[in-house]
Amino acid sequence: MSQDIRQRIAKNLNRLRVSSVYRREELSLMLGLDNSYISKLEKSKINITIDKLEQIANIFGVDVVELLK
């Protein structure tokens, strides 16, 4: 995954999370992930799987494309 795409996902994930009621800890529990994973995603440090991207989109009630814009 290119750095540009990781940065877009990071920006959009952070925007959605901050504007929602979920903290990183809550989101990580909902996804079955470690809290540091969400932090690394929001800093565009790691790649995300398509499955996890879809789970995140579903939690926020958006299409996966919204995370890639």
CHARMM internal coordinates of N, CA and C (Angstrom, degrees):
IC EDIT
DIST 1 N 1 CA 1.4475
DIST 1 CA 1 C 1.5279
ANGL 1 N 1 CA 1 C 107.69
DIST 1 C 2 N 1.3198
ANGL 1 CA 1 C 2 N 116.21
DIHE 1 N 1 CA 1 C 2 N 133.84
DIST 2 N 2 CA 1.4645
ANGL 1 C 2 N 2 CA 119.04
DIHE 1 CA 1 C 2 N 2 CA -177.87
DIST 2 CA 2 C 1.5249
ANGL 2 N 2 CA 2 C 111.00
DIHE 1 C 2 N 2 CA 2 C -74.06
DIST 2 C 3 N 1.3116
ANGL 2 CA 2 C 3 N 114.79
DIHE 2 N 2 CA 2 C 3 N 156.89
DIST 3 N 3 CA 1.4662
ANGL 2 C 3 N 3 CA 120.93
DIHE 2 CA 2 C 3 N 3 CA 180.00
DIST 3 CA 3 C 1.5252
ANGL 3 N 3 CA 3 C 110.73
DIHE 2 C 3 N 3 CA 3 C -60.37
DIST 3 C 4 N 1.3332
ANGL 3 CA 3 C 4 N 116.96
DIHE 3 N 3 CA 3 C 4 N -37.34
DIST 4 N 4 CA 1.4647
ANGL 3 C 4 N 4 CA 120.91
DIHE 3 CA 3 C 4 N 4 CA -179.61
DIST 4 CA 4 C 1.5274
ANGL 4 N 4 CA 4 C 111.21
DIHE 3 C 4 N 4 CA 4 C -60.89
DIST 4 C 5 N 1.3079
ANGL 4 CA 4 C 5 N 117.65
DIHE 4 N 4 CA 4 C 5 N -43.96
DIST 5 N 5 CA 1.4634
ANGL 4 C 5 N 5 CA 121.59
DIHE 4 CA 4 C 5 N 5 CA 179.37
DIST 5 CA 5 C 1.5191
ANGL 5 N 5 CA 5 C 109.94
DIHE 4 C 5 N 5 CA 5 C -67.50
DIST 5 C 6 N 1.3327
ANGL 5 CA 5 C 6 N 117.42
DIHE 5 N 5 CA 5 C 6 N -42.82
DIST 6 N 6 CA 1.4678
ANGL 5 C 6 N 6 CA 120.22
DIHE 5 CA 5 C 6 N 6 CA 176.98
DIST 6 CA 6 C 1.5211
ANGL 6 N 6 CA 6 C 111.03
DIHE 5 C 6 N 6 CA 6 C -58.37
DIST 6 C 7 N 1.3281
ANGL 6 CA 6 C 7 N 117.24
DIHE 6 N 6 CA 6 C 7 N -40.06
DIST 7 N 7 CA 1.4606
ANGL 6 C 7 N 7 CA 120.97
DIHE 6 CA 6 C 7 N 7 CA -179.93
DIST 7 CA 7 C 1.5288
ANGL 7 N 7 CA 7 C 111.14
DIHE 6 C 7 N 7 CA 7 C -67.39
DIST 7 C 8 N 1.3264
ANGL 7 CA 7 C 8 N 117.17
DIHE 7 N 7 CA 7 C 8 N -38.63
DIST 8 N 8 CA 1.4646
ANGL 7 C 8 N 8 CA 120.43
DIHE 7 CA 7 C 8 N 8 CA 177.48
DIST 8 CA 8 C 1.5195
ANGL 8 N 8 CA 8 C 110.80
DIHE 7 C 8 N 8 CA 8 C -63.79
DIST 8 C 9 N 1.3298
ANGL 8 CA 8 C 9 N 115.64
DIHE 8 N 8 CA 8 C 9 N -46.18
DIST 9 N 9 CA 1.4650
ANGL 8 C 9 N 9 CA 119.77
DIHE 8 CA 8 C 9 N 9 CA 179.18
DIST 9 CA 9 C 1.5242
ANGL 9 N 9 CA 9 C 109.79
DIHE 8 C 9 N 9 CA 9 C -61.58
DIST 9 C 10 N 1.3303
ANGL 9 CA 9 C 10 N 116.74
DIHE 9 N 9 CA 9 C 10 N -43.99
DIST 10 N 10 CA 1.4704
ANGL 9 C 10 N 10 CA 121.63
DIHE 9 CA 9 C 10 N 10 CA 179.89
DIST 10 CA 10 C 1.5140
ANGL 10 N 10 CA 10 C 110.74
DIHE 9 C 10 N 10 CA 10 C -58.97
DIST 10 C 11 N 1.3125
ANGL 10 CA 10 C 11 N 117.37
DIHE 10 N 10 CA 10 C 11 N -48.17
DIST 11 N 11 CA 1.4605
ANGL 10 C 11 N 11 CA 122.42
DIHE 10 CA 10 C 11 N 11 CA -178.94
DIST 11 CA 11 C 1.5255
ANGL 11 N 11 CA 11 C 110.68
DIHE 10 C 11 N 11 CA 11 C -61.94
DIST 11 C 12 N 1.3179
ANGL 11 CA 11 C 12 N 116.72
DIHE 11 N 11 CA 11 C 12 N -46.92
DIST 12 N 12 CA 1.4644
ANGL 11 C 12 N 12 CA 120.63
DIHE 11 CA 11 C 12 N 12 CA -177.58
DIST 12 CA 12 C 1.5250
ANGL 12 N 12 CA 12 C 112.38
DIHE 11 C 12 N 12 CA 12 C -70.10
DIST 12 C 13 N 1.3122
ANGL 12 CA 12 C 13 N 117.04
DIHE 12 N 12 CA 12 C 13 N -38.79
DIST 13 N 13 CA 1.4610
ANGL 12 C 13 N 13 CA 120.39
DIHE 12 CA 12 C 13 N 13 CA 176.63
DIST 13 CA 13 C 1.5195
ANGL 13 N 13 CA 13 C 110.48
DIHE 12 C 13 N 13 CA 13 C -62.03
DIST 13 C 14 N 1.3180
ANGL 13 CA 13 C 14 N 116.05
DIHE 13 N 13 CA 13 C 14 N -46.63
DIST 14 N 14 CA 1.4582
ANGL 13 C 14 N 14 CA 120.05
DIHE 13 CA 13 C 14 N 14 CA 179.86
DIST 14 CA 14 C 1.5270
ANGL 14 N 14 CA 14 C 110.86
DIHE 13 C 14 N 14 CA 14 C -62.22
DIST 14 C 15 N 1.3195
ANGL 14 CA 14 C 15 N 117.26
DIHE 14 N 14 CA 14 C 15 N -43.96
DIST 15 N 15 CA 1.4665
ANGL 14 C 15 N 15 CA 121.82
DIHE 14 CA 14 C 15 N 15 CA 179.32
DIST 15 CA 15 C 1.5255
ANGL 15 N 15 CA 15 C 110.81
DIHE 14 C 15 N 15 CA 15 C -59.91
DIST 15 C 16 N 1.3232
ANGL 15 CA 15 C 16 N 116.54
DIHE 15 N 15 CA 15 C 16 N -47.04
DIST 16 N 16 CA 1.4575
ANGL 15 C 16 N 16 CA 120.33
DIHE 15 CA 15 C 16 N 16 CA -179.75
DIST 16 CA 16 C 1.5240
ANGL 16 N 16 CA 16 C 111.58
DIHE 15 C 16 N 16 CA 16 C -65.16
DIST 16 C 17 N 1.3237
ANGL 16 CA 16 C 17 N 116.70
DIHE 16 N 16 CA 16 C 17 N -42.90
DIST 17 N 17 CA 1.4580
ANGL 16 C 17 N 17 CA 119.93
DIHE 16 CA 16 C 17 N 17 CA -177.77
DIST 17 CA 17 C 1.5203
ANGL 17 N 17 CA 17 C 111.29
DIHE 16 C 17 N 17 CA 17 C -66.69
DIST 17 C 18 N 1.3275
ANGL 17 CA 17 C 18 N 116.74
DIHE 17 N 17 CA 17 C 18 N -45.70
DIST 18 N 18 CA 1.4630
ANGL 17 C 18 N 18 CA 120.50
DIHE 17 CA 17 C 18 N 18 CA -177.91
DIST 18 CA 18 C 1.5303
ANGL 18 N 18 CA 18 C 110.99
DIHE 17 C 18 N 18 CA 18 C -64.31
DIST 18 C 19 N 1.3246
ANGL 18 CA 18 C 19 N 116.82
DIHE 18 N 18 CA 18 C 19 N -35.75
DIST 19 N 19 CA 1.4691
ANGL 18 C 19 N 19 CA 119.36
DIHE 18 CA 18 C 19 N 19 CA -179.20
DIST 19 CA 19 C 1.5356
ANGL 19 N 19 CA 19 C 112.41
DIHE 18 C 19 N 19 CA 19 C -81.95
DIST 19 C 20 N 1.3218
ANGL 19 CA 19 C 20 N 116.24
DIHE 19 N 19 CA 19 C 20 N -2.02
DIST 20 N 20 CA 1.4643
ANGL 19 C 20 N 20 CA 120.56
DIHE 19 CA 19 C 20 N 20 CA 179.35
DIST 20 CA 20 C 1.5261
ANGL 20 N 20 CA 20 C 110.31
DIHE 19 C 20 N 20 CA 20 C -104.23
DIST 20 C 21 N 1.3135
ANGL 20 CA 20 C 21 N 114.68
DIHE 20 N 20 CA 20 C 21 N -172.89
DIST 21 N 21 CA 1.4734
ANGL 20 C 21 N 21 CA 120.08
DIHE 20 CA 20 C 21 N 21 CA 178.46
DIST 21 CA 21 C 1.5260
ANGL 21 N 21 CA 21 C 111.82
DIHE 20 C 21 N 21 CA 21 C -90.50
DIST 21 C 22 N 1.3200
ANGL 21 CA 21 C 22 N 117.98
DIHE 21 N 21 CA 21 C 22 N -1.79
DIST 22 N 22 CA 1.4651
ANGL 21 C 22 N 22 CA 121.49
DIHE 21 CA 21 C 22 N 22 CA -173.48
DIST 22 CA 22 C 1.5222
ANGL 22 N 22 CA 22 C 112.97
DIHE 21 C 22 N 22 CA 22 C -90.30
DIST 22 C 23 N 1.3117
ANGL 22 CA 22 C 23 N 114.48
DIHE 22 N 22 CA 22 C 23 N 133.62
DIST 23 N 23 CA 1.4631
ANGL 22 C 23 N 23 CA 120.71
DIHE 22 CA 22 C 23 N 23 CA 169.09
DIST 23 CA 23 C 1.5232
ANGL 23 N 23 CA 23 C 107.22
DIHE 22 C 23 N 23 CA 23 C -91.35
DIST 23 C 24 N 1.3200
ANGL 23 CA 23 C 24 N 116.34
DIHE 23 N 23 CA 23 C 24 N 167.98
DIST 24 N 24 CA 1.4758
ANGL 23 C 24 N 24 CA 119.76
DIHE 23 CA 23 C 24 N 24 CA 179.52
DIST 24 CA 24 C 1.5249
ANGL 24 N 24 CA 24 C 111.09
DIHE 23 C 24 N 24 CA 24 C -55.91
DIST 24 C 25 N 1.3153
ANGL 24 CA 24 C 25 N 115.99
DIHE 24 N 24 CA 24 C 25 N -42.85
DIST 25 N 25 CA 1.4604
ANGL 24 C 25 N 25 CA 120.84
DIHE 24 CA 24 C 25 N 25 CA -177.11
DIST 25 CA 25 C 1.5343
ANGL 25 N 25 CA 25 C 110.83
DIHE 24 C 25 N 25 CA 25 C -60.91
DIST 25 C 26 N 1.3201
ANGL 25 CA 25 C 26 N 115.69
DIHE 25 N 25 CA 25 C 26 N -43.38
DIST 26 N 26 CA 1.4681
ANGL 25 C 26 N 26 CA 119.94
DIHE 25 CA 25 C 26 N 26 CA -179.39
DIST 26 CA 26 C 1.5321
ANGL 26 N 26 CA 26 C 111.05
DIHE 25 C 26 N 26 CA 26 C -67.06
DIST 26 C 27 N 1.3135
ANGL 26 CA 26 C 27 N 115.91
DIHE 26 N 26 CA 26 C 27 N -42.96
DIST 27 N 27 CA 1.4617
ANGL 26 C 27 N 27 CA 119.97
DIHE 26 CA 26 C 27 N 27 CA 179.24
DIST 27 CA 27 C 1.5176
ANGL 27 N 27 CA 27 C 110.89
DIHE 26 C 27 N 27 CA 27 C -63.14
DIST 27 C 28 N 1.3210
ANGL 27 CA 27 C 28 N 116.67
DIHE 27 N 27 CA 27 C 28 N -41.91
DIST 28 N 28 CA 1.4628
ANGL 27 C 28 N 28 CA 119.77
DIHE 27 CA 27 C 28 N 28 CA -179.88
DIST 28 CA 28 C 1.5257
ANGL 28 N 28 CA 28 C 110.83
DIHE 27 C 28 N 28 CA 28 C -64.03
DIST 28 C 29 N 1.3238
ANGL 28 CA 28 C 29 N 118.18
DIHE 28 N 28 CA 28 C 29 N -38.95
DIST 29 N 29 CA 1.4666
ANGL 28 C 29 N 29 CA 121.34
DIHE 28 CA 28 C 29 N 29 CA 177.08
DIST 29 CA 29 C 1.5235
ANGL 29 N 29 CA 29 C 111.16
DIHE 28 C 29 N 29 CA 29 C -64.53
DIST 29 C 30 N 1.3275
ANGL 29 CA 29 C 30 N 116.88
DIHE 29 N 29 CA 29 C 30 N -41.84
DIST 30 N 30 CA 1.4586
ANGL 29 C 30 N 30 CA 121.13
DIHE 29 CA 29 C 30 N 30 CA 179.40
DIST 30 CA 30 C 1.5241
ANGL 30 N 30 CA 30 C 111.93
DIHE 29 C 30 N 30 CA 30 C -62.85
DIST 30 C 31 N 1.3274
ANGL 30 CA 30 C 31 N 115.63
DIHE 30 N 30 CA 30 C 31 N -31.79
DIST 31 N 31 CA 1.4637
ANGL 30 C 31 N 31 CA 121.00
DIHE 30 CA 30 C 31 N 31 CA -178.23
DIST 31 CA 31 C 1.5274
ANGL 31 N 31 CA 31 C 112.64
DIHE 30 C 31 N 31 CA 31 C -92.82
DIST 31 C 32 N 1.3309
ANGL 31 CA 31 C 32 N 116.39
DIHE 31 N 31 CA 31 C 32 N -7.54
DIST 32 N 32 CA 1.4572
ANGL 31 C 32 N 32 CA 119.84
DIHE 31 CA 31 C 32 N 32 CA -177.56
DIST 32 CA 32 C 1.5200
ANGL 32 N 32 CA 32 C 112.57
DIHE 31 C 32 N 32 CA 32 C 70.39
DIST 32 C 33 N 1.3328
ANGL 32 CA 32 C 33 N 114.98
DIHE 32 N 32 CA 32 C 33 N 35.30
DIST 33 N 33 CA 1.4613
ANGL 32 C 33 N 33 CA 120.99
DIHE 32 CA 32 C 33 N 33 CA -177.16
DIST 33 CA 33 C 1.5228
ANGL 33 N 33 CA 33 C 110.12
DIHE 32 C 33 N 33 CA 33 C -122.13
DIST 33 C 34 N 1.3020
ANGL 33 CA 33 C 34 N 115.41
DIHE 33 N 33 CA 33 C 34 N 164.26
DIST 34 N 34 CA 1.4521
ANGL 33 C 34 N 34 CA 121.88
DIHE 33 CA 33 C 34 N 34 CA 174.13
DIST 34 CA 34 C 1.5274
ANGL 34 N 34 CA 34 C 108.82
DIHE 33 C 34 N 34 CA 34 C -73.91
DIST 34 C 35 N 1.3116
ANGL 34 CA 34 C 35 N 116.97
DIHE 34 N 34 CA 34 C 35 N 145.21
DIST 35 N 35 CA 1.4600
ANGL 34 C 35 N 35 CA 122.02
DIHE 34 CA 34 C 35 N 35 CA 179.87
DIST 35 CA 35 C 1.5279
ANGL 35 N 35 CA 35 C 111.95
DIHE 34 C 35 N 35 CA 35 C -55.69
DIST 35 C 36 N 1.3222
ANGL 35 CA 35 C 36 N 116.89
DIHE 35 N 35 CA 35 C 36 N -35.62
DIST 36 N 36 CA 1.4647
ANGL 35 C 36 N 36 CA 119.90
DIHE 35 CA 35 C 36 N 36 CA -178.89
DIST 36 CA 36 C 1.5237
ANGL 36 N 36 CA 36 C 111.86
DIHE 35 C 36 N 36 CA 36 C -66.10
DIST 36 C 37 N 1.3359
ANGL 36 CA 36 C 37 N 117.58
DIHE 36 N 36 CA 36 C 37 N -24.69
DIST 37 N 37 CA 1.4625
ANGL 36 C 37 N 37 CA 121.30
DIHE 36 CA 36 C 37 N 37 CA 178.34
DIST 37 CA 37 C 1.5289
ANGL 37 N 37 CA 37 C 109.91
DIHE 36 C 37 N 37 CA 37 C -63.32
DIST 37 C 38 N 1.3311
ANGL 37 CA 37 C 38 N 117.18
DIHE 37 N 37 CA 37 C 38 N -45.58
DIST 38 N 38 CA 1.4672
ANGL 37 C 38 N 38 CA 121.42
DIHE 37 CA 37 C 38 N 38 CA 179.08
DIST 38 CA 38 C 1.5219
ANGL 38 N 38 CA 38 C 109.73
DIHE 37 C 38 N 38 CA 38 C -63.43
DIST 38 C 39 N 1.3049
ANGL 38 CA 38 C 39 N 116.50
DIHE 38 N 38 CA 38 C 39 N -42.81
DIST 39 N 39 CA 1.4541
ANGL 38 C 39 N 39 CA 120.63
DIHE 38 CA 38 C 39 N 39 CA 178.53
DIST 39 CA 39 C 1.5282
ANGL 39 N 39 CA 39 C 110.63
DIHE 38 C 39 N 39 CA 39 C -60.08
DIST 39 C 40 N 1.3165
ANGL 39 CA 39 C 40 N 117.01
DIHE 39 N 39 CA 39 C 40 N -45.02
DIST 40 N 40 CA 1.4688
ANGL 39 C 40 N 40 CA 120.82
DIHE 39 CA 39 C 40 N 40 CA 179.34
DIST 40 CA 40 C 1.5190
ANGL 40 N 40 CA 40 C 111.56
DIHE 39 C 40 N 40 CA 40 C -65.83
DIST 40 C 41 N 1.3255
ANGL 40 CA 40 C 41 N 117.14
DIHE 40 N 40 CA 40 C 41 N -36.50
DIST 41 N 41 CA 1.4737
ANGL 40 C 41 N 41 CA 120.25
DIHE 40 CA 40 C 41 N 41 CA 176.10
DIST 41 CA 41 C 1.5216
ANGL 41 N 41 CA 41 C 110.45
DIHE 40 C 41 N 41 CA 41 C -62.52
DIST 41 C 42 N 1.3249
ANGL 41 CA 41 C 42 N 116.33
DIHE 41 N 41 CA 41 C 42 N -45.20
DIST 42 N 42 CA 1.4580
ANGL 41 C 42 N 42 CA 120.63
DIHE 41 CA 41 C 42 N 42 CA -177.95
DIST 42 CA 42 C 1.5272
ANGL 42 N 42 CA 42 C 112.55
DIHE 41 C 42 N 42 CA 42 C -69.81
DIST 42 C 43 N 1.3105
ANGL 42 CA 42 C 43 N 117.28
DIHE 42 N 42 CA 42 C 43 N -14.45
DIST 43 N 43 CA 1.4642
ANGL 42 C 43 N 43 CA 121.77
DIHE 42 CA 42 C 43 N 43 CA 176.27
DIST 43 CA 43 C 1.5238
ANGL 43 N 43 CA 43 C 111.17
DIHE 42 C 43 N 43 CA 43 C -103.51
DIST 43 C 44 N 1.3339
ANGL 43 CA 43 C 44 N 116.59
DIHE 43 N 43 CA 43 C 44 N 7.34
DIST 44 N 44 CA 1.4754
ANGL 43 C 44 N 44 CA 125.50
DIHE 43 CA 43 C 44 N 44 CA -178.86
DIST 44 CA 44 C 1.5315
ANGL 44 N 44 CA 44 C 112.57
DIHE 43 C 44 N 44 CA 44 C 53.89
DIST 44 C 45 N 1.3257
ANGL 44 CA 44 C 45 N 115.78
DIHE 44 N 44 CA 44 C 45 N 37.84
DIST 45 N 45 CA 1.4687
ANGL 44 C 45 N 45 CA 121.17
DIHE 44 CA 44 C 45 N 45 CA -179.45
DIST 45 CA 45 C 1.5271
ANGL 45 N 45 CA 45 C 113.13
DIHE 44 C 45 N 45 CA 45 C -89.43
DIST 45 C 46 N 1.3367
ANGL 45 CA 45 C 46 N 117.02
DIHE 45 N 45 CA 45 C 46 N -22.61
DIST 46 N 46 CA 1.4648
ANGL 45 C 46 N 46 CA 120.27
DIHE 45 CA 45 C 46 N 46 CA -176.12
DIST 46 CA 46 C 1.5222
ANGL 46 N 46 CA 46 C 110.68
DIHE 45 C 46 N 46 CA 46 C -134.18
DIST 46 C 47 N 1.3239
ANGL 46 CA 46 C 47 N 114.53
DIHE 46 N 46 CA 46 C 47 N 161.55
DIST 47 N 47 CA 1.4579
ANGL 46 C 47 N 47 CA 121.27
DIHE 46 CA 46 C 47 N 47 CA 175.20
DIST 47 CA 47 C 1.5169
ANGL 47 N 47 CA 47 C 109.66
DIHE 46 C 47 N 47 CA 47 C -85.49
DIST 47 C 48 N 1.3162
ANGL 47 CA 47 C 48 N 115.50
DIHE 47 N 47 CA 47 C 48 N 155.54
DIST 48 N 48 CA 1.4539
ANGL 47 C 48 N 48 CA 121.51
DIHE 47 CA 47 C 48 N 48 CA 178.51
DIST 48 CA 48 C 1.5204
ANGL 48 N 48 CA 48 C 108.22
DIHE 47 C 48 N 48 CA 48 C -118.28
DIST 48 C 49 N 1.3164
ANGL 48 CA 48 C 49 N 116.02
DIHE 48 N 48 CA 48 C 49 N 146.47
DIST 49 N 49 CA 1.4650
ANGL 48 C 49 N 49 CA 119.14
DIHE 48 CA 48 C 49 N 49 CA 176.70
DIST 49 CA 49 C 1.5231
ANGL 49 N 49 CA 49 C 109.56
DIHE 48 C 49 N 49 CA 49 C -79.62
DIST 49 C 50 N 1.3010
ANGL 49 CA 49 C 50 N 115.89
DIHE 49 N 49 CA 49 C 50 N 157.90
DIST 50 N 50 CA 1.4604
ANGL 49 C 50 N 50 CA 121.53
DIHE 49 CA 49 C 50 N 50 CA 177.32
DIST 50 CA 50 C 1.5265
ANGL 50 N 50 CA 50 C 110.07
DIHE 49 C 50 N 50 CA 50 C -59.77
DIST 50 C 51 N 1.3220
ANGL 50 CA 50 C 51 N 116.95
DIHE 50 N 50 CA 50 C 51 N -39.65
DIST 51 N 51 CA 1.4648
ANGL 50 C 51 N 51 CA 120.64
DIHE 50 CA 50 C 51 N 51 CA -179.82
DIST 51 CA 51 C 1.5256
ANGL 51 N 51 CA 51 C 111.62
DIHE 50 C 51 N 51 CA 51 C -61.18
DIST 51 C 52 N 1.3307
ANGL 51 CA 51 C 52 N 117.02
DIHE 51 N 51 CA 51 C 52 N -45.29
DIST 52 N 52 CA 1.4694
ANGL 51 C 52 N 52 CA 120.63
DIHE 51 CA 51 C 52 N 52 CA 179.56
DIST 52 CA 52 C 1.5245
ANGL 52 N 52 CA 52 C 110.85
DIHE 51 C 52 N 52 CA 52 C -68.62
DIST 52 C 53 N 1.3165
ANGL 52 CA 52 C 53 N 116.88
DIHE 52 N 52 CA 52 C 53 N -36.18
DIST 53 N 53 CA 1.4572
ANGL 52 C 53 N 53 CA 120.58
DIHE 52 CA 52 C 53 N 53 CA 176.86
DIST 53 CA 53 C 1.5273
ANGL 53 N 53 CA 53 C 110.18
DIHE 52 C 53 N 53 CA 53 C -61.49
DIST 53 C 54 N 1.3131
ANGL 53 CA 53 C 54 N 116.37
DIHE 53 N 53 CA 53 C 54 N -42.04
DIST 54 N 54 CA 1.4599
ANGL 53 C 54 N 54 CA 121.40
DIHE 53 CA 53 C 54 N 54 CA 178.01
DIST 54 CA 54 C 1.5315
ANGL 54 N 54 CA 54 C 111.05
DIHE 53 C 54 N 54 CA 54 C -65.69
DIST 54 C 55 N 1.3324
ANGL 54 CA 54 C 55 N 117.23
DIHE 54 N 54 CA 54 C 55 N -41.33
DIST 55 N 55 CA 1.4681
ANGL 54 C 55 N 55 CA 120.60
DIHE 54 CA 54 C 55 N 55 CA 177.89
DIST 55 CA 55 C 1.5267
ANGL 55 N 55 CA 55 C 110.97
DIHE 54 C 55 N 55 CA 55 C -60.75
DIST 55 C 56 N 1.3175
ANGL 55 CA 55 C 56 N 116.16
DIHE 55 N 55 CA 55 C 56 N -43.81
DIST 56 N 56 CA 1.4666
ANGL 55 C 56 N 56 CA 120.46
DIHE 55 CA 55 C 56 N 56 CA -179.98
DIST 56 CA 56 C 1.5199
ANGL 56 N 56 CA 56 C 110.08
DIHE 55 C 56 N 56 CA 56 C -63.41
DIST 56 C 57 N 1.3153
ANGL 56 CA 56 C 57 N 117.06
DIHE 56 N 56 CA 56 C 57 N -45.01
DIST 57 N 57 CA 1.4648
ANGL 56 C 57 N 57 CA 120.94
DIHE 56 CA 56 C 57 N 57 CA 178.28
DIST 57 CA 57 C 1.5220
ANGL 57 N 57 CA 57 C 110.47
DIHE 56 C 57 N 57 CA 57 C -58.46
DIST 57 C 58 N 1.3204
ANGL 57 CA 57 C 58 N 116.71
DIHE 57 N 57 CA 57 C 58 N -43.00
DIST 58 N 58 CA 1.4713
ANGL 57 C 58 N 58 CA 120.65
DIHE 57 CA 57 C 58 N 58 CA 179.98
DIST 58 CA 58 C 1.5274
ANGL 58 N 58 CA 58 C 111.63
DIHE 57 C 58 N 58 CA 58 C -64.20
DIST 58 C 59 N 1.3166
ANGL 58 CA 58 C 59 N 117.36
DIHE 58 N 58 CA 58 C 59 N -40.53
DIST 59 N 59 CA 1.4652
ANGL 58 C 59 N 59 CA 121.11
DIHE 58 CA 58 C 59 N 59 CA 179.32
DIST 59 CA 59 C 1.5273
ANGL 59 N 59 CA 59 C 110.51
DIHE 58 C 59 N 59 CA 59 C -59.97
DIST 59 C 60 N 1.3288
ANGL 59 CA 59 C 60 N 116.09
DIHE 59 N 59 CA 59 C 60 N -41.16
DIST 60 N 60 CA 1.4605
ANGL 59 C 60 N 60 CA 120.18
DIHE 59 CA 59 C 60 N 60 CA -177.90
DIST 60 CA 60 C 1.5298
ANGL 60 N 60 CA 60 C 113.18
DIHE 59 C 60 N 60 CA 60 C -89.87
DIST 60 C 61 N 1.3212
ANGL 60 CA 60 C 61 N 116.45
DIHE 60 N 60 CA 60 C 61 N -1.02
DIST 61 N 61 CA 1.4597
ANGL 60 C 61 N 61 CA 120.22
DIHE 60 CA 60 C 61 N 61 CA 177.53
DIST 61 CA 61 C 1.5187
ANGL 61 N 61 CA 61 C 114.11
DIHE 60 C 61 N 61 CA 61 C 68.22
DIST 61 C 62 N 1.3289
ANGL 61 CA 61 C 62 N 115.66
DIHE 61 N 61 CA 61 C 62 N 34.32
DIST 62 N 62 CA 1.4641
ANGL 61 C 62 N 62 CA 120.47
DIHE 61 CA 61 C 62 N 62 CA 178.90
DIST 62 CA 62 C 1.5216
ANGL 62 N 62 CA 62 C 109.33
DIHE 61 C 62 N 62 CA 62 C -124.32
DIST 62 C 63 N 1.3145
ANGL 62 CA 62 C 63 N 115.94
DIHE 62 N 62 CA 62 C 63 N 165.19
DIST 63 N 63 CA 1.4467
ANGL 62 C 63 N 63 CA 121.79
DIHE 62 CA 62 C 63 N 63 CA 174.19
DIST 63 CA 63 C 1.5263
ANGL 63 N 63 CA 63 C 108.89
DIHE 62 C 63 N 63 CA 63 C -77.57
DIST 63 C 64 N 1.3107
ANGL 63 CA 63 C 64 N 116.98
DIHE 63 N 63 CA 63 C 64 N 150.74
DIST 64 N 64 CA 1.4761
ANGL 63 C 64 N 64 CA 121.36
DIHE 63 CA 63 C 64 N 64 CA 179.22
DIST 64 CA 64 C 1.5187
ANGL 64 N 64 CA 64 C 110.65
DIHE 63 C 64 N 64 CA 64 C -54.39
DIST 64 C 65 N 1.3198
ANGL 64 CA 64 C 65 N 116.76
DIHE 64 N 64 CA 64 C 65 N -34.71
DIST 65 N 65 CA 1.4672
ANGL 64 C 65 N 65 CA 121.32
DIHE 64 CA 64 C 65 N 65 CA -179.73
DIST 65 CA 65 C 1.5216
ANGL 65 N 65 CA 65 C 111.23
DIHE 64 C 65 N 65 CA 65 C -57.67
DIST 65 C 66 N 1.3202
ANGL 65 CA 65 C 66 N 116.96
DIHE 65 N 65 CA 65 C 66 N -32.68
DIST 66 N 66 CA 1.4726
ANGL 65 C 66 N 66 CA 121.04
DIHE 65 CA 65 C 66 N 66 CA 178.99
DIST 66 CA 66 C 1.5317
ANGL 66 N 66 CA 66 C 111.24
DIHE 65 C 66 N 66 CA 66 C -59.60
DIST 66 C 67 N 1.3039
ANGL 66 CA 66 C 67 N 117.51
DIHE 66 N 66 CA 66 C 67 N -32.47
DIST 67 N 67 CA 1.4661
ANGL 66 C 67 N 67 CA 121.09
DIHE 66 CA 66 C 67 N 67 CA 179.14
DIST 67 CA 67 C 1.5257
ANGL 67 N 67 CA 67 C 112.09
DIHE 66 C 67 N 67 CA 67 C -77.59
DIST 67 C 68 N 1.3344
ANGL 67 CA 67 C 68 N 116.11
DIHE 67 N 67 CA 67 C 68 N -18.44
DIST 68 N 68 CA 1.4602
ANGL 67 C 68 N 68 CA 120.08
DIHE 67 CA 67 C 68 N 68 CA -177.61
DIST 68 CA 68 C 1.5242
ANGL 68 N 68 CA 68 C 113.82
DIHE 67 C 68 N 68 CA 68 C -100.16
DIST 68 C 69 N 1.3370
ANGL 68 CA 68 C 69 N 118.03
DIHE 68 N 68 CA 68 C 69 N -7.88
DIST 69 N 69 CA 1.4646
ANGL 68 C 69 N 69 CA 121.62
DIHE 68 CA 68 C 69 N 69 CA -178.46
DIST 69 CA 69 C 1.5108
ANGL 69 N 69 CA 69 C 111.49
DIHE 68 C 69 N 69 CA 69 C -65.70
END
COOR INIT
IC SEED 1 N 1 CA 1 C
IC BUILD
